[in-house]
Amino acid sequence: MTDKTQSIHGQWSSRFAFILAATGSAVGLGNIWKFPYITGENGGGAFVMVYLLCVAALGIPIMIAEIMLGRRGRQSPINTMQSLSKEAGADPRWHYLGWCGMIAGFLILAYYSVIAGWSMAYIVKDFFGGFINSNADEIQRLFENLMASPLQQIFWHTVFMIITMQLVMRGVQNGLEKAVRFLMPALFVILILLVAYAMSSGAYDQGMTFLFNPDFSKIDADAVLTAMGHAFFTLSLGMGAIMVYGSYLPSHVSIAKTTFFIAGADTIVALLAGIAIFPLVFANNLEAAAGPGLIFQTLPLAFGHMTGGWLFGLLFFILLFFAALSSSISLIEPAVAWLVENKNIERHQACVWAGSACWALGIGVVFSFNIWSDLKFFDKNLFELLDYLTANLMLPLGGMAIAIFAGWMMKQSHAEQELEIPAKGFQAWQFLIKYVSPAAVFLVSLHVVGVL
Ligand code: PHE
């Protein structure tokens, strides 16, 4: 099917392909690695509630807005914002939003790739029987050894970066689309298996209570900011990834329906990961607030003791790697699309440039887990700093700007024309992006800088 308007980079072959790719972008390390450990650090239930609320009230409306802007602009986020601000008669400086997002994606990928590298290292560890019959101490030592080794981590980070760039080089239909076809269903199945194992661990109830029983005395402004930031991070919002994917979306596809599907799938995967992990944490007297190592110190215990654990472990880390891959390609796509459009270079060259720069920054992230662990900026090592800066600040603020642009700058008739949803739904959406999203992000930010 040909479209009146189409991006120069190509287009998804169908609505299904877009759903897969956008779900692939959303479901990633954020759901399986990050969600459990930040939930553990922030006391459980209440944090989960705030996160779910943010997904519903901010994430879904902003995702609709971001896809819509992308599809209307049909270019990299920077150029999309430029032409849309022209069309709307708004200040041309709106294109800085695209810049900010491109930089955020770049900063995220630098550490994302390092963590994805851990999952690759764990594929090999499982393969050689590294988890079989290990106790909690041994599993912990395995993780600490990996953290202490810059060389191992740099190796895997490099391999991951090369694979990512290879995929991005192949472009929209060949690279991005094919990569995500079978992953999501497979990941889902293995998570269900892990949940079943967690049910038999003896601490299932305790895990569920921790996750779903809110104790609001456990959270403060910082926890609310983390929950809000994570809603943006996990849905890939606020930095142009979803916008650039939207720019490859055929004109006839319903944006709202697609969004509900993506956000639903993303949330289910995160909750399943939590349900699989926390019973194991409590059954083995592990620390819920163990930090970024949480899944690497809990799940191998399950794999080491369950029947068929060797195989499931292998499958799990392979799928985690693929989930990370289908997200990482979307983190760098805005930068690559922009380089191709503005610097007049070929796609593969753009990949080499963007990928190398990201890789170099990732080396610093590797060091922040060992030789530079004492090097702190604002009390945070480089990994923590990049994470805070992007997930807690750049993505929510980027999301807020997207909401303001779609709600206040763009002509209402244009938004209606893109979304084609019944009047009631449209009004609800407009209310959320005009008032609720900007106000929520603004208030939480004020709280954090200490004004409120
Ligand atoms: N959503 C991805 C995850 O949960 C991370 C991501 C963030 C991807 C921003 C693209 C853009 O792992």
Residues whose N, C-alpha, C, O or C-beta is under 5 A from the ligand:
A	BS01	LIG	S25 A26 V27 G28 L29 G30 N31 F233 T234 L235 S236 L237 A241 S327 S330 L331
